[in-house]
Amino acid sequence: MQDPYSAYEDNHLLIVYKPAGWLVQGDHTGDPTITDWGKAYIKEHYNKPGDVFLHPVHRIDRPVSGLVIMARTSKALERMTKLFRDDEVQKTYLAVVKSKPRHIEGKLTHWLKKDEKKNITKAFHKETSGTKKAHLTYEVMHQDREHSLLKVKPKTGRSHQIRVQLSDEKCPIQGDLKYGYPSSNPDRSISLHAFGLSFIHPVKKESFQLSAPPLSDVWSEYIPVIDELA
């Protein structure tokens, strides 16, 4: 498994590159988490005594790689949480999907319902009991006979949103057995990557943008296209 690394840091935020396979926060497995790694990194890098305050502001799924924002202070956590709640953080993902969407670019709208026991989300085309509305936009960046590389911007933050919405469009993400792709990736990842972040810094009040390309060999054939996006 790849190691995480710090993609950006200041006195208020630590933005970490999470490799696929790492948890953001702990679960029943007791496996290592990016949060634990971040605390250990800050403690050693800055020679911090005692406990380190570090809290993830959002999550990405375990088999997904990419950027995760963590707050280093309670003030930064409160303000970043508000930015997410007010939809003022723009997230850009990359996804390799089976086949190709019906259009080169478009918007998908679904109503999603999470089955917590099975840890799976279902997509509906109209509002039903217990569902939440979900939007995303996508753009096809590259196509070959079997796959397409998409740039995806979720407008809401529902659980498994990108995975289930693309699956419902008959374009499951490469390696995502849970949502209809026929085979797994060699490293058990799925080909979904949290590539870019854009927001107003919660303390400095400056425009902030950051991107990080995927590192797994699964993405190797798409790197020339992705490098043009960075």
Secondary structure as the mmCIF struct_conf table of DSSP 4:
data_model
#
loop_
_struct_conf.conf_type_id
_struct_conf.id
_struct_conf.beg_label_comp_id
_struct_conf.beg_label_asym_id
_struct_conf.beg_label_seq_id
_struct_conf.end_label_comp_id
_struct_conf.end_label_asym_id
_struct_conf.end_label_seq_id
HELX_LH_PP_P HELX_LH_PP_P1 GLN A 2 PRO A 4
STRN STRN1 TYR A 5 GLU A 9
BEND BEND1 ASN A 11 HIS A 12
STRN STRN2 LEU A 13 LYS A 18
HELX_LH_PP_P HELX_LH_PP_P2 PRO A 19 PRO A 19
TURN_TY1_P TURN_TY1_P1 ALA A 20 GLY A 21
STRN STRN3 LEU A 23 LEU A 23
BEND BEND2 VAL A 24 GLN A 25
TURN_TY1_P TURN_TY1_P2 HIS A 28 THR A 29
STRN STRN4 THR A 33 THR A 33
HELX_RH_AL_P HELX_RH_AL_P1 ILE A 34 HIS A 45
TURN_TY1_P TURN_TY1_P3 TYR A 46 ASN A 47
BEND BEND3 GLY A 50 GLY A 50
STRN STRN5 HIS A 55 PRO A 56
BEND BEND4 VAL A 57 HIS A 58
TURN_TY1_P TURN_TY1_P4 ARG A 62 PRO A 63
STRN STRN6 SER A 65 ALA A 71
BEND BEND5 ARG A 72 THR A 73
HELX_RH_AL_P HELX_RH_AL_P2 SER A 74 ARG A 85
TURN_TY1_P TURN_TY1_P5 ASP A 86 ASP A 87
STRN STRN7 GLN A 90 LYS A 98
BEND BEND6 SER A 99 SER A 99
BEND BEND7 ARG A 102 ILE A 104
STRN STRN8 GLU A 105 ASP A 115
TURN_TY1_P TURN_TY1_P6 GLU A 116 ASN A 119
STRN STRN9 ILE A 120 PHE A 124
BEND BEND8 HIS A 125 LYS A 126
TURN_TY1_P TURN_TY1_P7 SER A 129 GLY A 130
STRN STRN10 LYS A 132 GLN A 143
BEND BEND9 ARG A 145 GLU A 146
STRN STRN11 HIS A 147 PRO A 154
BEND BEND10 LYS A 155 THR A 156
TURN_TY1_P TURN_TY1_P8 SER A 159 HIS A 160
HELX_RH_AL_P HELX_RH_AL_P3 GLN A 161 ASP A 168
TURN_TY1_P TURN_TY1_P9 GLU A 169 LYS A 170
HELX_LH_PP_P HELX_LH_PP_P3 PRO A 172 PRO A 172
STRN STRN12 ILE A 173 ILE A 173
TURN_TY1_P TURN_TY1_P10 GLN A 174 GLY A 175
HELX_RH_3T_P HELX_RH_3T_P1 LEU A 177 TYR A 179
TURN_TY1_P TURN_TY1_P11 GLY A 180 GLY A 180
BEND BEND11 PRO A 182 SER A 183
TURN_TY1_P TURN_TY1_P12 PRO A 186 ASP A 187
BEND BEND12 ARG A 188 ARG A 188
BEND BEND13 SER A 191 SER A 191
STRN STRN13 LEU A 192 ILE A 200
TURN_TY1_P TURN_TY1_P13 PRO A 202 LYS A 204
STRN STRN14 SER A 207 SER A 211
BEND BEND14 SER A 216 SER A 216
HELX_RH_3T_P HELX_RH_3T_P2 ASP A 217 TYR A 222
HELX_RH_AL_P HELX_RH_AL_P4 ILE A 223 ASP A 227
TURN_TY1_P TURN_TY1_P14 GLU A 228 LEU A 229
#
